Amino acid sequence: MFGVTPSPFLLNATLLKHITSYEREDPEFLNQMLCLLYVDDLSVSLEYMDKAYQLYLKSRERMAQGGFNLRRWLTNSRPLIEKIKEMESQREFSIQTERGNQLDEDDETYNRVMVSGCEERDVNTEQKVLGTNWNYFTYEFLFKFQTPVEIKVHKV
């Protein structure tokens, strides 16, 4: 139902219904998810790697129980990203074995398709967060306007 006017409302209501099912079992998880989830992006900063890894495991498992696939994990901690990559590769293998085929995920974003948001980014230090480039080592948001300006100039 993406692209339909009530889609954001339906997603939000569905996520809220699923997440609140953990209210009695784990109120801390409920609060974290409600405070840190924006549409379909979970953005959090934690001081300790162990806590971040536990949140990764818990949110991944619990959201999967509701049919949601949390993906594109990002951290500036090399040891943590290695643990996550290892877990994701094991998980993807088990899903492929279970379903008998590979998972195909569409990496085209609304920004890339509609606005040609193809500005170069350093894949080793930058990632998109809520449609904006973010350097996750320097903790800086990077606003790049070259492509939209070029589109506007060529359309005039």
CYANA upper distance limits for C-alpha pairs under 8 A (distance plus 0.5 A):
  1 MET  CA      7 SER  CA      6.50
  2 PHE  CA      7 SER  CA      6.33
  3 GLY  CA      7 SER  CA      7.20
  6 PRO  CA     10 LEU  CA      6.63
  7 SER  CA     11 LEU  CA      6.61
  8 PRO  CA     12 ASN  CA      6.55
  8 PRO  CA     39 VAL  CA      7.65
  9 PHE  CA     13 ALA  CA      6.52
 10 LEU  CA     14 THR  CA      6.52
 11 LEU  CA     15 LEU  CA      6.58
 11 LEU  CA     39 VAL  CA      7.88
 12 ASN  CA     16 LEU  CA      6.50
 12 ASN  CA     39 VAL  CA      7.04
 13 ALA  CA     17 LYS  CA      6.57
 14 THR  CA     18 HIS  CA      6.74
 15 LEU  CA     19 ILE  CA      6.44
 16 LEU  CA     20 THR  CA      6.41
 16 LEU  CA     34 LEU  CA      8.23
 17 LYS  CA     21 SER  CA      7.08
 18 HIS  CA     22 TYR  CA      8.28
 18 HIS  CA     63 MET  CA      8.42
 18 HIS  CA     66 GLY  CA      6.87
 19 ILE  CA     23 GLU  CA      8.10
 19 ILE  CA     30 LEU  CA      6.62
 19 ILE  CA     33 MET  CA      7.80
 19 ILE  CA     34 LEU  CA      8.32
 19 ILE  CA     63 MET  CA      8.38
 20 THR  CA     30 LEU  CA      6.77
 22 TYR  CA     26 ASP  CA      6.05
 22 TYR  CA     27 PRO  CA      7.31
 22 TYR  CA     29 PHE  CA      8.00
 22 TYR  CA     30 LEU  CA      6.83
 23 GLU  CA     27 PRO  CA      5.28
 23 GLU  CA     29 PHE  CA      8.47
 23 GLU  CA     30 LEU  CA      6.34
 26 ASP  CA     30 LEU  CA      7.06
 27 PRO  CA     31 ASN  CA      6.70
 28 GLU  CA     32 GLN  CA      6.64
 29 PHE  CA     33 MET  CA      6.58
 30 LEU  CA     34 LEU  CA      6.58
 31 ASN  CA     35 CYS  CA      6.49
 32 GLN  CA     36 LEU  CA      6.30
 33 MET  CA     37 LEU  CA      6.00
 33 MET  CA     42 LEU  CA      8.03
 36 LEU  CA     42 LEU  CA      6.09
 36 LEU  CA     43 SER  CA      6.16
 36 LEU  CA     44 VAL  CA      6.73
 37 LEU  CA     41 ASP  CA      6.16
 37 LEU  CA     42 LEU  CA      4.92
 37 LEU  CA     43 SER  CA      7.11
 38 TYR  CA     42 LEU  CA      6.83
 38 TYR  CA     43 SER  CA      8.38
 41 ASP  CA    129 VAL  CA      8.26
 41 ASP  CA    130 LEU  CA      7.56
 46 LEU  CA     51 LYS  CA      7.51
 46 LEU  CA     52 ALA  CA      6.47
 47 GLU  CA     51 LYS  CA      8.33
 47 GLU  CA     52 ALA  CA      8.43
 48 TYR  CA     52 ALA  CA      6.90
 49 MET  CA     53 TYR  CA      6.58
 49 MET  CA     77 SER  CA      8.18
 49 MET  CA     80 LEU  CA      6.93
 50 ASP  CA     54 GLN  CA      6.63
 51 LYS  CA     55 LEU  CA      6.65
 52 ALA  CA     56 TYR  CA      6.64
 53 TYR  CA     57 LEU  CA      6.72
 53 TYR  CA     80 LEU  CA      7.48
 53 TYR  CA     84 ILE  CA      8.21
 54 GLN  CA     58 LYS  CA      6.51
 55 LEU  CA     59 SER  CA      6.29
 56 TYR  CA     60 ARG  CA      6.35
 57 LEU  CA     61 GLU  CA      6.58
 58 LYS  CA     62 ARG  CA      6.48
 59 SER  CA     63 MET  CA      6.26
 59 SER  CA     70 LEU  CA      8.42
 60 ARG  CA     64 ALA  CA      6.54
 60 ARG  CA     69 ASN  CA      7.88
 60 ARG  CA     70 LEU  CA      6.45
 61 GLU  CA     65 GLN  CA      6.88
 62 ARG  CA     66 GLY  CA      7.43
 63 MET  CA     67 GLY  CA      7.03
 63 MET  CA     68 PHE  CA      5.63
 63 MET  CA     69 ASN  CA      7.38
 63 MET  CA     70 LEU  CA      7.62
 64 ALA  CA     68 PHE  CA      5.33
 64 ALA  CA     69 ASN  CA      6.30
 64 ALA  CA     70 LEU  CA      8.11
 73 TRP  CA     81 ILE  CA      8.34
 73 TRP  CA     84 ILE  CA      8.07
 74 LEU  CA     81 ILE  CA      7.47
 75 THR  CA     80 LEU  CA      7.62
 75 THR  CA     81 ILE  CA      6.66
 75 THR  CA    136 TYR  CA      7.64
 76 ASN  CA     81 ILE  CA      8.23
 76 ASN  CA    136 TYR  CA      6.49
 76 ASN  CA    137 PHE  CA      6.32
 77 SER  CA     81 ILE  CA      6.74
 78 ARG  CA     82 GLU  CA      6.72
 79 PRO  CA     83 LYS  CA      6.89
 80 LEU  CA     84 ILE  CA      6.71
 81 ILE  CA     85 LYS  CA      6.46
 82 GLU  CA     86 GLU  CA      6.62
 83 LYS  CA     87 MET  CA      6.75
 84 ILE  CA     88 GLU  CA      6.48
 85 LYS  CA     89 SER  CA      6.54
 86 GLU  CA     90 GLN  CA      6.85
 87 MET  CA     91 ARG  CA      6.60
 88 GLU  CA     92 GLU  CA      6.44
 89 SER  CA     93 PHE  CA      6.63
 90 GLN  CA     94 SER  CA      6.81
 91 ARG  CA     95 ILE  CA      6.72
 92 GLU  CA     96 GLN  CA      6.54
 92 GLU  CA    103 LEU  CA      8.43
 93 PHE  CA     97 THR  CA      6.60
 94 SER  CA     98 GLU  CA      6.48
 95 ILE  CA     99 ARG  CA      6.51
 96 GLN  CA    100 GLY  CA      5.83
 96 GLN  CA    101 ASN  CA      5.67
 96 GLN  CA    102 GLN  CA      5.84
 96 GLN  CA    103 LEU  CA      7.44
 97 THR  CA    101 ASN  CA      7.61
108 GLU  CA    112 ARG  CA      6.77
108 GLU  CA    113 VAL  CA      7.12
109 THR  CA    113 VAL  CA      6.72
110 TYR  CA    114 MET  CA      6.27
110 TYR  CA    115 VAL  CA      8.20
111 ASN  CA    115 VAL  CA      5.68
111 ASN  CA    116 SER  CA      6.86
111 ASN  CA    117 GLY  CA      5.91
111 ASN  CA    131 GLY  CA      7.62
112 ARG  CA    116 SER  CA      4.95
112 ARG  CA    117 GLY  CA      4.90
112 ARG  CA    118 CYS  CA      6.62
113 VAL  CA    117 GLY  CA      8.02
115 VAL  CA    148 PRO  CA      7.29
116 SER  CA    147 THR  CA      7.44
116 SER  CA    148 PRO  CA      8.03
117 GLY  CA    147 THR  CA      7.07
117 GLY  CA    148 PRO  CA      7.99
118 CYS  CA    147 THR  CA      7.63
119 GLU  CA    144 LYS  CA      7.38
119 GLU  CA    146 GLN  CA      7.76
119 GLU  CA    147 THR  CA      7.03
121 ARG  CA    126 GLU  CA      6.66
121 ARG  CA    127 GLN  CA      8.23
121 ARG  CA    133 ASN  CA      8.24
122 ASP  CA    126 GLU  CA      5.91
123 VAL  CA    127 GLN  CA      7.32
125 THR  CA    135 ASN  CA      5.89
125 THR  CA    136 TYR  CA      6.43
125 THR  CA    137 PHE  CA      6.73
126 GLU  CA    133 ASN  CA      6.82
126 GLU  CA    134 TRP  CA      5.80
126 GLU  CA    135 ASN  CA      4.82
126 GLU  CA    136 TYR  CA      6.56
127 GLN  CA    133 ASN  CA      6.05
127 GLN  CA    134 TRP  CA      5.82
127 GLN  CA    135 ASN  CA      7.09
127 GLN  CA    136 TYR  CA      7.78
128 LYS  CA    132 THR  CA      5.70
128 LYS  CA    133 ASN  CA      5.03
128 LYS  CA    134 TRP  CA      6.43
129 VAL  CA    133 ASN  CA      6.76
129 VAL  CA    134 TRP  CA      6.82
132 THR  CA    141 PHE  CA      7.37
132 THR  CA    142 LEU  CA      7.41
132 THR  CA    143 PHE  CA      7.30
133 ASN  CA    141 PHE  CA      6.31
133 ASN  CA    142 LEU  CA      5.60
133 ASN  CA    143 PHE  CA      7.13
133 ASN  CA    144 LYS  CA      8.47
134 TRP  CA    139 TYR  CA      7.44
134 TRP  CA    140 GLU  CA      6.28
134 TRP  CA    141 PHE  CA      4.91
134 TRP  CA    142 LEU  CA      6.27
135 ASN  CA    139 TYR  CA      6.03
135 ASN  CA    140 GLU  CA      5.77
135 ASN  CA    141 PHE  CA      6.78
135 ASN  CA    142 LEU  CA      7.66
136 TYR  CA    140 GLU  CA      7.57
145 PHE  CA    149 VAL  CA      6.59
146 GLN  CA    150 GLU  CA      6.64
147 THR  CA    151 ILE  CA      6.65
148 PRO  CA    152 LYS  CA      6.70
149 VAL  CA    153 VAL  CA      6.64
150 GLU  CA    154 HIS  CA      6.67
151 ILE  CA    155 LYS  CA      6.67
152 LYS  CA    156 VAL  CA      6.87
